[in-house]
Amino acid sequence: MRWIDVASEMEAGHSNGLEVEVAGVALLLRRIDGGIFALSATCPHHAAWLSQGRFGDGRVFCPRHGGVFDLATGRRIAGPFCPD
């Protein structure tokens, strides 16, 4: 695997995260506790843009159906069943 620069550290620190496209994949970058994490920019349940959801406690809340995902791991915490 090779490293690909996709944004500056300052850009990734935006309060709603930063959406970027890498090799045809939409990612959401978000700063948590000094680290920058990346996960799919869209909810796997119905492809809602997660950057339009709420953020809090290291989680993102899907704006469409209330899914909740851990920003550091991408794991589904609550909401409709869908892949992590």
C-alpha positions in Angstrom: 0.0 0.0 0.0 1.3 3.5 -0.8 0.6 6.8 0.9 -1.5 9.3 -1.0 -1.6 12.9 0.2 -5.3 14.1 -0.2 -5.5 17.2 2.0 -3.5 19.4 4.4 -3.8 18.8 8.1 -5.6 22.2 8.4 -8.2 21.3 5.7 -9.0 17.9 7.4 -9.6 19.7 10.7 -12.8 21.4 9.4 -15.7 21.0 11.9 -17.9 19.1 9.4 -15.0 17.0 8.2 -13.6 17.2 4.7 -14.9 15.2 1.7 -12.2 14.0 -0.7 -12.1 11.6 -3.6 -9.3 9.1 -3.8 -9.0 6.6 -6.6 -12.7 6.9 -7.3 -13.8 6.5 -3.6 -15.4 9.3 -1.7 -13.9 9.7 1.8 -14.7 11.8 4.8 -11.7 13.0 6.8 -12.2 14.2 10.4 -9.9 15.2 13.2 -10.5 13.3 16.5 -8.3 13.7 19.6 -5.4 15.1 17.6 -5.5 12.3 14.9 -7.1 12.4 11.4 -9.3 9.5 10.4 -10.9 8.6 7.1 -14.1 6.7 6.5 -16.6 6.4 3.7 -18.2 9.7 2.9 -21.5 8.1 2.4 -23.7 6.0 4.7 -23.7 2.4 3.5 -27.4 2.1 4.3 -28.8 4.6 1.7 -25.8 6.6 0.5 -26.5 9.8 2.5 -23.6 12.2 2.8 -22.2 11.8 6.3 -20.7 15.3 6.3 -24.3 16.6 6.4 -24.9 14.7 9.6 -24.1 15.7 13.2 -20.8 15.0 14.9 -20.2 14.4 18.6 -18.2 12.1 21.0 -16.1 10.7 18.1 -19.2 9.7 16.2 -21.1 10.8 13.1 -24.9 10.6 13.0 -26.3 9.9 9.5 -28.7 12.7 8.4 -31.1 10.4 6.6 -32.0 7.4 8.9 -30.2 8.0 12.2 -27.3 5.6 11.7 -24.4 6.2 14.1 -20.8 5.4 13.2 -17.6 5.6 15.1 -15.3 8.0 13.3 -12.1 6.3 14.3 -13.1 2.8 13.2 -16.1 3.2 10.9 -18.0 0.7 12.9 -21.8 1.0 13.0 -22.9 1.8 16.6 -26.7 2.2 16.1 -29.3 2.7 13.5 -30.4 0.5 10.6 -28.4 -2.6 9.9 -25.7 -1.9 7.3 -22.0 -2.8 6.9 -19.4 -1.1 9.0 
